[in-house]
Amino acid sequence: MTVKPYTSEGSKKKQVAGMFNNIAPKYDFLNHFLSLGIDKIWRKRAINLLKSKEKPLILDVATGTGDLALQAHQRLGCQVVGIDISTEMLKVAQEKIEKRGLSDVISVQEADSENLPFDDNHFDAVMVAFGVRNFENLNKGLTDMARTLKPGGKMVVLEFSKPAYFPFKQLYLFYFRYILPWLGGAISNDKAAYTYLPESVLSFPDGQLFDDELVEAGMRPVKRYKQTMGIATIYLSEKPAQ
Ligand SMILES: C[S@@+](CC[C@H](N)C(=O)[O-])C[C@H]1O[C@@H](n2cnc3c(N)ncnc32)[C@H](O)[C@@H]1O
């Protein structure tokens, strides 16, 4: 059964957009606080996989408050287009971009990963951090991302995964199931959002199962990089040259 933020009825997409609209003002603080800042290191590692001689044009899917897009520009000197379905998350992203004077190199717009408003074979690389788990239709999202990527282009997906080994697995699951929803709920005033987080992670196809999803979407998995005992995984894949 698909895990949704608020109720089992209705569209997941609408509920996800509503949830991120609610938590947008607190999102950055909670992200770094609840992960003890480790999320920044994971994003940096994901971006490093996209280093190239040329300055690439990159699509950042589910850009949210724009952290991955901003870091990618800082590290790679690239141009980034960010898309998201949450207006409020995008407002925070836009403010950050303007504050840093980067409007000419980073742009954000409202769009759905499952129906991207870009031509085929347009981007040099596509990236997404903590977004794919929230898609209503994972295959549709990955397939459309692959469509907009140039043949031979890289796709990098950073997503939570499930740690496998005792005792870290048990300790982490305790934190994830009991402490995080309580802390996140108290600070964001949206307890459902931080109950949805562990539920959606635990039901998400990670590891080899996610690589299978990439293959279904027309991508060629290259390598998986487990982060911090498997709490998160970076999936690197390539669009086959036609
Ligand atoms: C956990 S946030 C991640 C934001 C950002 N990438 C980061 O690293 O912090 C997930 C984002 O995915 C967006 N999202 C969910 N489904 C989407 C879809 N179908 N198309 C575009 N964005 C989507 C949400 O609105 C939200 O901003």
The ligand as a Tripos MOL2 file, in Angstrom:
@<TRIPOS>MOLECULE
LIG
   27    29     1     0     0
SMALL
NO_CHARGES

@<TRIPOS>ATOM
      1 C1         12.3590   16.0480    1.5720 C.3       1 LIG1
      2 S1         12.1640   17.3490    0.4240 S.3       1 LIG1
      3 C2         13.7520   17.4180   -0.3400 C.3       1 LIG1
      4 C3         14.1270   18.7870   -0.7880 C.3       1 LIG1
      5 C4         15.5550   18.9680   -1.2800 C.3       1 LIG1
      6 N1         15.8340   18.1770   -2.4610 N.3       1 LIG1
      7 C5         16.5670   18.6690   -0.2030 C.2       1 LIG1
      8 O1         17.5550   17.9780   -0.4800 O.co2     1 LIG1
      9 O2         16.4070   19.1600    0.9170 O.co2     1 LIG1
     10 C6         11.1700   16.5590   -0.8120 C.3       1 LIG1
     11 C7         10.6590   17.5050   -1.8700 C.3       1 LIG1
     12 O3         10.0920   16.7100   -2.9260 O.3       1 LIG1
     13 C8          9.0500   17.4670   -3.4990 C.3       1 LIG1
     14 N2          8.2440   16.5810   -4.3600 N.ar      1 LIG1
     15 C9          7.5130   15.5190   -3.9930 C.ar      1 LIG1
     16 N3          6.9040   14.9510   -5.0530 N.ar      1 LIG1
     17 C10         7.2740   15.6850   -6.1280 C.ar      1 LIG1
     18 C11         6.9640   15.6090   -7.5130 C.ar      1 LIG1
     19 N4          6.1360   14.6860   -8.0100 N.pl3     1 LIG1
     20 N5          7.5310   16.5080   -8.3440 N.ar      1 LIG1
     21 C12         8.3610   17.4880   -7.8590 C.ar      1 LIG1
     22 N6          8.6790   17.6190   -6.5620 N.ar      1 LIG1
     23 C13         8.1410   16.7270   -5.6940 C.ar      1 LIG1
     24 C14         8.3520   18.0320   -2.2740 C.3       1 LIG1
     25 O4          7.4770   19.0890   -2.5750 O.3       1 LIG1
     26 C15         9.5480   18.4320   -1.4100 C.3       1 LIG1
     27 O5          9.9210   19.7680   -1.6000 O.3       1 LIG1
@<TRIPOS>BOND
     1     1     2 1
     2     2     3 1
     3     2    10 1
     4     3     4 1
     5     4     5 1
     6     5     6 1
     7     5     7 1
     8     7     8 2
     9     7     9 1
    10    10    11 1
    11    11    12 1
    12    11    26 1
    13    12    13 1
    14    13    14 1
    15    13    24 1
    16    14    15 ar
    17    14    23 ar
    18    15    16 ar
    19    16    17 ar
    20    17    18 ar
    21    17    23 ar
    22    18    19 1
    23    18    20 ar
    24    20    21 ar
    25    21    22 ar
    26    22    23 ar
    27    24    25 1
    28    24    26 1
    29    26    27 1
@<TRIPOS>SUBSTRUCTURE
     1 LIG1         1 GROUP 0 **** ****
